[in-house]
Amino acid sequence: MEISEKVLAMLTRLGFTKYEVLTYWTLLVYGPSTAKEISEKSGIPYNRVYD
């Protein structure tokens, strides 16, 4: 899964954290997923998926 730096920067300027953007993007790409699946697909540490 790859998110462009431009999209990441735009959403960060709107107040989202990097982990929030990556979680949102993962859900858009893969649909409903468990926290473990989101962590594995996005590279976000498991405990940060809930932040």
Backbone as CSV, one residue per row, in Angstrom:
resi,resn,N_x,N_y,N_z,CA_x,CA_y,CA_z,C_x,C_y,C_z
1,MET,0.840,-1.169,0.000,0.000,0.000,0.000,0.887,1.235,0.000
2,GLU,0.614,2.127,-0.916,1.435,3.331,-1.024,0.526,4.559,-1.051
3,ILE,0.816,5.508,-0.201,0.080,6.775,-0.192,1.054,7.860,-0.629
4,SER,0.592,8.744,-1.487,1.490,9.783,-1.980,1.804,10.787,-0.870
5,GLU,2.968,11.362,-0.964,3.379,12.373,0.018,2.440,13.577,-0.026
6,LYS,1.910,13.861,-1.211,1.004,15.002,-1.367,-0.285,14.783,-0.567
7,VAL,-0.861,13.595,-0.677,-2.082,13.277,0.070,-1.789,13.289,1.565
8,LEU,-0.673,12.687,1.959,-0.283,12.661,3.366,-0.137,14.084,3.903
9,ALA,0.511,14.952,3.151,0.715,16.341,3.578,-0.613,17.093,3.685
10,MET,-1.512,16.889,2.716,-2.808,17.576,2.749,-3.618,17.182,3.979
11,LEU,-3.695,15.888,4.246,-4.479,15.435,5.393,-3.820,15.829,6.715
12,THR,-2.507,15.879,6.746,-1.801,16.318,7.947,-2.098,17.795,8.220
13,ARG,-2.159,18.597,7.165,-2.494,20.019,7.332,-3.911,20.216,7.854
14,LEU,-4.780,19.243,7.585,-6.152,19.311,8.095,-6.252,18.887,9.554
15,GLY,-5.115,18.451,10.119,-5.093,18.125,11.538,-4.987,16.648,11.870
16,PHE,-4.908,15.797,10.847,-4.749,14.365,11.094,-3.291,14.040,11.391
17,THR,-3.066,13.075,12.267,-1.701,12.610,12.503,-1.317,11.649,11.377
18,LYS,-0.033,11.360,11.271,0.428,10.422,10.238,-0.238,9.058,10.418
19,TYR,-0.341,8.594,11.650,-0.972,7.290,11.898,-2.457,7.312,11.548
20,GLU,-3.137,8.414,11.819,-4.553,8.518,11.454,-4.726,8.475,9.944
21,VAL,-3.872,9.177,9.226,-3.934,9.175,7.763,-3.693,7.770,7.223
22,LEU,-2.675,7.092,7.736,-2.370,5.747,7.251,-3.481,4.756,7.585
23,THR,-4.095,4.900,8.752,-5.221,4.036,9.115,-6.395,4.282,8.176
24,TYR,-6.727,5.529,7.958,-7.833,5.894,7.068,-7.578,5.376,5.656
25,TRP,-6.384,5.587,5.152,-6.021,5.154,3.803,-6.127,3.630,3.681
26,THR,-5.655,2.927,4.687,-5.727,1.461,4.683,-7.180,0.996,4.622
27,LEU,-8.047,1.638,5.380,-9.464,1.272,5.363,-10.115,1.600,4.023
28,LEU,-9.717,2.700,3.402,-10.247,3.032,2.077,-9.830,1.995,1.036
29,VAL,-8.586,1.567,1.101,-8.056,0.628,0.112,-8.579,-0.787,0.336
30,TYR,-8.580,-1.255,1.579,-8.885,-2.658,1.874,-10.281,-2.899,2.443
31,GLY,-10.991,-1.848,2.821,-12.312,-2.034,3.414,-12.210,-2.409,4.881
32,PRO,-13.327,-2.853,5.451,-13.337,-3.189,6.878,-12.210,-4.154,7.245
33,SER,-11.490,-3.824,8.293,-10.333,-4.613,8.720,-10.214,-4.564,10.233
34,THR,-9.602,-5.578,10.787,-9.314,-5.577,12.220,-8.095,-4.698,12.476
35,ALA,-7.872,-4.363,13.741,-6.694,-3.566,14.097,-5.417,-4.286,13.682
36,LYS,-5.385,-5.589,13.861,-4.203,-6.368,13.477,-3.963,-6.279,11.972
37,GLU,-5.017,-6.408,11.179,-4.881,-6.321,9.720,-4.418,-4.931,9.293
38,ILE,-4.974,-3.902,9.922,-4.565,-2.530,9.607,-3.085,-2.350,9.913
39,SER,-2.655,-2.844,11.053,-1.256,-2.749,11.452,-0.350,-3.441,10.440
40,GLU,-0.712,-4.641,10.042,0.110,-5.414,9.105,0.156,-4.772,7.721
41,LYS,-0.963,-4.247,7.256,-1.042,-3.689,5.905,-0.433,-2.292,5.798
42,SER,-0.470,-1.543,6.891,-0.015,-0.153,6.834,1.364,0.075,7.430
43,GLY,1.809,-0.861,8.263,3.085,-0.677,8.940,2.978,0.121,10.229
44,ILE,1.763,0.460,10.630,1.546,1.186,11.877,1.727,0.212,13.036
45,PRO,2.413,0.621,14.101,2.492,-0.257,15.270,1.082,-0.590,15.771
46,TYR,0.860,-1.849,16.125,-0.466,-2.331,16.520,-1.122,-1.453,17.579
47,ASN,-0.375,-1.092,18.603,-0.973,-0.303,19.688,-1.330,1.118,19.260
48,ARG,-0.821,1.604,18.144,-1.129,2.960,17.671,-2.364,3.006,16.777
49,VAL,-2.845,1.854,16.331,-4.041,1.820,15.485,-5.231,2.403,16.235
50,TYR,-5.261,2.245,17.543,-6.383,2.709,18.352,-6.297,4.192,18.709
51,ASP,-5.197,4.855,18.427,-5.035,6.278,18.789,-5.974,7.170,18.004
